[in-house]
């Protein structure tokens, strides 16, 4: 079933299998790459404002890294964050409709759209635990990060939280462990 979108996001399908993610770029290219290469491509893209440039970085992440190297320590931290989020999202997939990692006010914002409209206290508590774990983790101390959960809503609801210059959509519904 095709999913129609009003905006283009780079999609990363998370799984815990061999550290590999499925990536779909805004121009429709689809391929697999390591979490490390995806993190490196995203890190290289952070300062760019050209969405087509992200597609270039993702389709040829290794070459992009040669063009614009980042501090390895920061890159490893970003990779760890992507892995942690991917694992958490995979483990809580049954309650999640959509998830986006975006840039907001100088930091990263994880936007989680739940499958249900009704408030879920248990899920909100688990999201708070995730947020606190990241905040307390010394590996992420230099990465401003926050989480926003939304009840099930259409694109008009969640897109207001997404930065259209830099947003990744996590896709976990078909991921396998």
C-alpha positions in Angstrom: 0.0 0.0 0.0 1.4 3.3 -1.0 1.6 6.1 1.6 0.9 9.5 0.3 2.8 12.4 1.8 2.4 16.2 1.5 6.1 16.7 2.3 9.2 14.8 1.5 11.2 13.3 4.3 14.2 11.0 4.2 13.0 7.8 5.8 15.1 5.5 7.9 13.6 2.1 8.7 15.1 1.0 12.0 15.9 -2.5 13.1 18.4 -4.2 15.4 19.6 -6.6 12.8 23.3 -6.3 12.1 23.3 -2.5 12.5 21.8 -2.0 9.0 19.1 0.5 8.2 16.9 0.9 5.2 16.9 4.4 3.7 14.5 6.0 1.3 15.5 9.4 0.0 13.2 12.2 -1.0 13.8 11.5 -4.6 12.7 7.8 -4.2 16.1 6.1 -4.0 16.0 3.1 -1.7 19.0 1.3 -0.2 20.6 -0.3 2.9 23.5 1.2 4.8 25.0 0.9 8.2 23.8 3.0 11.2 27.3 4.5 11.2 27.1 5.7 7.5 23.6 7.0 8.0 24.7 9.0 11.1 27.8 10.3 9.3 25.6 11.5 6.3 23.1 13.2 8.7 25.9 14.8 10.6 27.5 16.1 7.4 24.2 17.5 6.3 23.3 19.4 9.5 24.7 22.7 8.3 23.3 22.5 4.8 20.0 24.0 3.8 19.6 22.2 0.5 17.3 19.1 0.9 18.6 17.6 -2.4 22.1 17.6 -0.8 20.9 15.2 1.9 19.9 12.7 -0.9 23.4 13.0 -2.3 24.9 12.4 1.2 22.8 9.4 1.9 23.3 7.7 -1.5 27.0 8.2 -1.3 27.7 8.5 2.4 31.3 7.4 2.3 32.2 10.0 -0.4 30.3 12.7 1.5 32.4 11.9 4.5 35.6 12.5 2.6 34.3 15.8 1.4 33.4 17.1 4.8 34.7 15.3 7.8 33.2 15.7 11.3 34.7 15.1 14.6 34.6 11.3 15.1 33.6 11.5 18.7 30.5 13.6 17.9 29.7 11.3 15.1 29.9 8.3 17.3 27.5 10.0 19.8 25.1 10.8 17.1 25.3 7.2 15.9 24.6 5.9 19.4 21.6 8.2 19.6 20.2 6.9 16.3 20.7 3.3 17.5 19.1 4.0 20.9 16.1 5.7 19.3 15.8 3.0 16.6 15.8 0.2 19.2 13.3 2.0 21.5 11.0 2.7 18.6 11.2 -0.9 17.4 10.3 -2.1 20.9 7.3 0.2 21.2 6.1 -0.1 17.6 2.7 -1.5 18.5 1.7 2.0 19.8 3.4 4.2 17.3 1.9 5.4 14.0 4.7 7.7 12.8 8.0 9.0 14.2 10.2 11.9 13.0 13.6 13.1 14.2 13.9 16.8 13.3 15.9 19.9 14.2 14.1 22.4 16.4 15.5 25.5 18.1 19.1 24.4 18.0 18.5 20.8 19.1 16.9 17.5 18.0 13.2 16.8 18.5 11.8 13.3 18.4 8.1 13.6 17.3 6.1 10.5 18.1 2.6 10.2 16.7 0.7 7.5 18.5 -1.8 5.1 16.9 -4.6 6.0 19.3 -6.4 9.3 20.1 -6.9 8.4 23.8 -4.2 9.4 26.3 -2.0 6.5 27.2 -0.4 7.1 30.6 1.8 4.0 30.4 3.2 5.0 27.0 3.8 8.6 28.1 5.7 7.2 31.1 7.8 5.1 28.8 8.5 8.1 26.6 9.5 10.2 29.7 11.8 7.4 30.7 13.4 7.5 27.2 13.8 11.2 27.4 15.4 11.0 30.9 17.7 8.1 29.9 19.0 10.2 27.0 19.3 13.4 29.2 21.3 11.5 31.9 23.6 9.6 29.5 27.0 11.2 29.3 27.3 10.1 25.6 24.4 12.5 24.8 25.2 15.4 27.1 26.3 17.6 24.2 23.2 16.8 22.1 20.2 19.0 22.9 17.3 16.6 22.7 13.6 16.5 23.5 10.6 14.4 22.8 7.0 15.4 21.7 4.2 12.8 21.6 1.0 13.5 19.7 -2.2 11.5 19.5 -3.0 10.1 16.1 -3.4 13.0 13.7 -3.0 13.8 10.1 -0.1 15.5 8.4 -1.3 18.9 9.3 -0.9 18.0 12.9 2.6 16.5 13.0 4.2 18.5 10.2 3.9 21.7 12.3 6.6 20.1 14.5 8.9 19.1 11.7 11.7 21.2 10.2 11.3 20.8 6.4 15.0 21.4 5.9 16.1 18.5 8.1 13.7 15.8 9.2 14.1 12.0 9.2 11.1 9.7 9.4 11.7 6.5 11.3 9.8 3.6 9.9 9.7 0.5 12.1 6.5 -1.3 11.1 8.3 -3.8 8.8 11.5 -4.1 10.7 12.7 -7.5 11.8 14.9 -8.5 14.6 
